[in-house]
Amino acid sequence: MTSFNITKIPNPKTEAEIAKIYENPGFGRYFTDHMVLIDWEKEKGFFNPRLVPYAPLSIDPANMALHYGQSIFEGLKAYKHSDGSIKTFRPKSNAARFARSAKRMAMPELPTELFIESIEQLIAADKNWVPEDKEKSLYLRPFMFATEVGLGVKPANKYLFILIAAPAGAYFPQGLKPVSVWLSKEYVRASPGGTGEAKCAGNYAASLIAQAQAAAEGCDQVVWLDAIERKWIEEMGGMNLYFVYGKKDKIEITTPALTGSLLPGITRDSILQIAKDLDMESSEVKISVQDLKNGAASGEITEVFACGTAAVIVPVGKVKSSDGEFSIGDATTGLVTAKLRDALLAIQTGTTKDVHDWTFKVG
Ligand SMILES: Cc1ncc(COP(=O)(O)O)c(C=O)c1O
């Protein structure tokens, strides 16, 4: 165990204040009482791990992250299980992805043990922020950015790792509603050899104009196509995609293969396995817009859904592009989508047996 320096806030929020926040938490609007900070310097490696009251940072205007964008993050949720324990879902996979993102961005790789310990320290201090209500959760946001001061373009020699936590409400308070998607042909998210498989801040900055275009087209989300041919489906906004083929005696679900330009989602990976547990076939494929259009028209593709930590599983009802639009099935939430969602949520919230040992006790 690394020794963390602990400084607690003198006036933490009361149970009543936290309960009030959870009535309408939104996403990332409120933060818990504390945060974890860890410094990195070239000569020292990671040092000075500490838990401190949540507070603004003071940043030099020539901070290199602000200019050249060395900034990465992760996202995972903590749930309270009925035995009172607090668990996260596959946090070591987030730690591994965080390290891979760091490597791609020429940043230092935080060891998995320190990533996990920072979560344990924050949960130990802010335990009462993890909600009882299984529809809600405490969202954990680990991130790291360059802190060297200077304008030379090079990998920084100083970084700061931070972990903060935000109450998260039910993603669909009014129930699971299918989303409509806009196929982006004008803008791309990532190209071969680029940063698509890293969770770096710049990927999200670059996505915002396409998301705005999707909204202007009356769609909820943008779907990214490959950069070269603008033909192969990659992923949706901040979520991976699945296509359901409803054969008579066998359901098959497929997801775009990891080509290096899409984010290897932990939810995506879990669903590949859960489908097998539920006696469905699951595979990673190359699927084009035309394949999707033909499959939806013939009825071979019965459902499409997106998946990710924030919303778990979301049905896709309508697909629109500059070439026109089409619906998936009857544009309602399909049975397979609902079944996979229930199965995954049951593991995450602890209402079913965790046969794959995916949940991890952090408090
Ligand atoms: C671009 C992108 N794709 C997919 C995902 C889904 O990944 P995960 O299931 O690990 O949350 C995310 C969210 O992290 C994302 O930002």
The ligand as an SDF file (V2000), in Angstrom:
LIG
                    3D

 16 16  0  0  0  0  0  0  0  0999 V2000
  -15.4960    7.3410  -27.6760 C   0  0  0  0  0  0  0  0  0  0  0  0
  -16.0110    6.3200  -26.7280 C   0  0  0  0  0  0  0  0  0  0  0  0
  -16.3770    5.1130  -27.1930 N   0  0  0  0  0  0  0  0  0  0  0  0
  -16.8340    4.1390  -26.3830 C   0  0  0  0  0  0  0  0  0  0  0  0
  -16.9440    4.3480  -25.0140 C   0  0  0  0  0  0  0  0  0  0  0  0
  -17.4510    3.2420  -24.1350 C   0  0  0  0  0  0  0  0  0  0  0  0
  -16.4160    2.7530  -23.3170 O   0  0  0  0  0  0  0  0  0  0  0  0
  -16.7390    2.0920  -21.8970 P   0  0  0  0  0  0  0  0  0  0  0  0
  -17.6680    0.9810  -22.1550 O   0  0  0  0  0  0  0  0  0  0  0  0
  -15.4090    1.6160  -21.4060 O   0  0  0  0  0  0  0  0  0  0  0  0
  -17.3320    3.1580  -21.0600 O   0  0  0  0  0  0  0  0  0  0  0  0
  -16.5820    5.5890  -24.4740 C   0  0  0  0  0  0  0  0  0  0  0  0
  -16.6830    5.8490  -23.0250 C   0  0  0  0  0  0  0  0  0  0  0  0
  -15.7210    5.6680  -22.3240 O   0  0  0  0  0  0  0  0  0  0  0  0
  -16.0990    6.5920  -25.3470 C   0  0  0  0  0  0  0  0  0  0  0  0
  -15.7490    7.7870  -24.8680 O   0  0  0  0  0  0  0  0  0  0  0  0
  1  2  1  0
  2  3  1  0
  2 15  2  0
  3  4  2  0
  4  5  1  0
  5  6  1  0
  5 12  2  0
  6  7  1  0
  7  8  1  0
  8  9  2  0
  8 10  1  0
  8 11  1  0
 12 13  1  0
 12 15  1  0
 13 14  2  0
 15 16  1  0
M  END
$$$$
